Amino acid sequence: MRLRQQLNLVVRGKEILEMRREQLIKELFEIMDKLKERDSIEHEYLRALEEVCRLRALRGEYEYRSITSLIEPPKAEVLLISIQGVTVPQVRITRDPDLSKIKDPEYRRSFEMLWKVLKKLFELANLEVAVEKLSKQLNYINRIVNSLEKNVIPNLKEAIRYVEEKVDEEMLEEFVRLREIAKEV
């Protein structure tokens, strides 16, 4: 009886893990759809970087360093969020760089464009980290489900079958013994 309860518990646990696996797969596909924008964002980044490099080459290294020293750098923090119960670190920008001290419109426009693309790249990096963490969790769940399917459940079924056979044998032996006793009486 206890083995049957154990088997039912293991089968129910396997079903729950399979449902969780399906949810993780669904979440991964949603994130992967968002990652399809990567190529266009990388092209935007390269264009913004080329523009900054062009200004640097045209105006000279001294002016470039002078302008960039005016920029107040951005602030970021790493937060832990939960996606489908999986803890995922995410970078959040708490303060954008202060470009207000840059008076040159070309430099300012170039740096604003570069920062806009960098924010998109941060978001892409966050999504890639989420995919990595969710994939690891999915792999872990797959190993557990496979172990349950291939080892634990068959072993429990075999143990139940063995116990049932032993009980049947004992009942048959008891029946034969009772018959022998009945013949003697």
C-alpha positions in Angstrom: 0.0 0.0 0.0 2.8 2.4 0.9 4.6 1.6 -2.3 1.5 2.4 -4.3 1.3 5.8 -2.5 4.9 6.4 -3.2 4.4 5.5 -6.9 1.4 7.9 -7.1 3.4 10.6 -5.5 6.3 10.2 -7.9 4.0 10.1 -11.0 2.2 13.2 -9.8 5.6 14.9 -9.2 6.7 14.0 -12.7 3.6 15.4 -14.2 4.1 18.7 -12.3 7.7 18.8 -13.5 6.6 18.2 -17.0 4.1 21.1 -16.7 6.9 23.3 -15.3 9.1 22.3 -18.2 6.4 23.3 -20.7 6.1 26.7 -19.0 9.9 27.2 -19.2 9.9 26.3 -22.8 7.1 28.7 -23.5 9.0 31.5 -21.7 12.2 30.7 -23.5 10.5 31.0 -26.9 9.0 34.3 -26.0 12.4 35.6 -25.0 14.0 34.2 -28.1 11.5 36.1 -30.2 12.8 39.3 -28.6 16.4 38.3 -29.3 15.7 38.3 -33.0 16.2 42.1 -32.9 19.9 41.6 -32.1 21.2 42.0 -35.6 19.5 45.4 -36.2 20.5 46.7 -32.8 24.1 45.7 -33.4 24.0 47.5 -36.8 22.6 50.6 -35.0 25.5 50.3 -32.5 28.1 50.1 -35.2 26.6 53.1 -37.0 26.6 55.1 -33.7 30.1 54.1 -33.0 31.2 55.0 -36.5 29.7 58.4 -36.1 31.6 59.0 -32.8 34.8 57.7 -34.4 34.3 59.9 -37.4 34.0 63.0 -35.1 37.0 61.9 -33.1 39.1 61.6 -36.3 37.9 64.9 -37.8 38.1 67.0 -34.7 41.2 65.4 -33.1 42.0 63.4 -30.1 42.5 66.4 -27.8 39.0 67.8 -28.5 37.4 64.3 -28.2 39.0 63.7 -24.8 38.0 67.2 -23.6 34.4 66.6 -24.7 34.2 63.1 -23.1 35.6 64.4 -19.8 32.5 66.5 -19.5 30.2 63.5 -19.6 28.9 62.3 -16.2 28.9 58.5 -16.5 25.7 56.5 -16.1 24.8 54.5 -13.0 23.6 50.9 -13.0 22.6 48.3 -10.5 22.2 44.5 -10.7 18.9 43.2 -9.5 17.8 39.6 -9.1 14.4 39.0 -10.6 12.4 35.8 -10.9 11.2 34.4 -14.2 9.1 31.3 -13.8 10.7 30.7 -10.4 14.3 31.0 -11.7 16.4 33.7 -10.2 18.0 35.8 -13.0 20.4 38.8 -12.5 19.4 41.8 -14.5 21.2 45.2 -15.1 19.0 48.2 -14.6 20.2 51.7 -15.5 19.4 54.0 -12.5 20.8 57.2 -14.1 21.5 58.0 -17.7 24.8 59.8 -18.5 24.6 63.5 -18.1 25.3 65.0 -21.6 24.0 68.5 -20.7 27.6 70.0 -20.4 28.3 69.1 -24.1 27.5 72.2 -26.1 28.7 70.9 -29.5 25.5 69.7 -31.2 27.3 67.1 -33.3 29.0 65.5 -30.4 25.9 65.7 -28.3 23.7 64.1 -31.0 26.3 61.3 -31.6 26.7 60.5 -27.9 22.9 60.5 -27.4 22.5 58.1 -30.3 25.3 55.9 -28.9 23.7 55.9 -25.4 20.3 55.0 -26.8 21.7 52.0 -28.6 23.8 51.0 -25.6 20.6 50.9 -23.5 19.1 48.5 -26.1 22.3 46.4 -25.8 21.9 46.2 -22.0 18.4 44.9 -22.5 19.6 42.3 -25.0 22.3 41.2 -22.5 19.6 40.9 -19.8 17.5 38.7 -22.2 20.6 36.5 -23.0 21.3 36.0 -19.3 17.7 35.0 -18.8 17.9 32.5 -21.7 21.0 31.0 -20.2 19.5 30.7 -16.7 16.2 29.3 -17.9 18.0 26.9 -20.2 20.1 25.6 -17.2 16.9 25.1 -15.2 15.2 23.4 -18.1 18.2 21.0 -18.4 18.0 20.3 -14.7 14.2 19.5 -14.9 14.8 17.3 -18.0 17.4 15.3 -16.1 15.0 14.8 -13.1 12.0 13.8 -15.3 14.2 11.4 -17.3 15.5 9.9 -14.1 11.9 9.5 -12.8 10.8 7.9 -16.1 13.7 5.6 -16.6 14.7 4.6 -13.0 12.4 5.5 -10.1 9.0 4.7 -11.6 10.0 1.4 -13.2 11.8 0.4 -9.9 8.7 1.2 -7.9 6.5 -0.7 -10.3 8.8 -3.7 -10.1 8.8 -3.5 -6.3 5.0 -3.4 -6.3 4.8 -6.3 -8.8 7.3 -8.3 -6.6 5.3 -7.7 -3.4 2.0 -8.6 -5.2 3.5 -11.9 -6.4 4.8 -12.7 -2.9 1.4 -12.0 -1.4 -0.3 -14.1 -4.1 2.1 -17.0 -3.4 1.5 -16.7 0.3 -2.3 -16.7 -0.2 -2.0 -19.7 -2.5 0.2 -21.6 0.1 -2.3 -20.7 2.8 -5.2 -21.9 0.7 -3.4 -25.2 0.0 -2.6 -25.6 3.7 -6.2 -25.0 4.7 -7.4 -27.5 2.1 -4.9 -30.1 3.5 -6.2 -29.4 7.0 -9.8 -29.7 5.8 -9.1 -33.1 4.2 -7.6 -34.4 7.4 -10.6 -33.3 9.5 
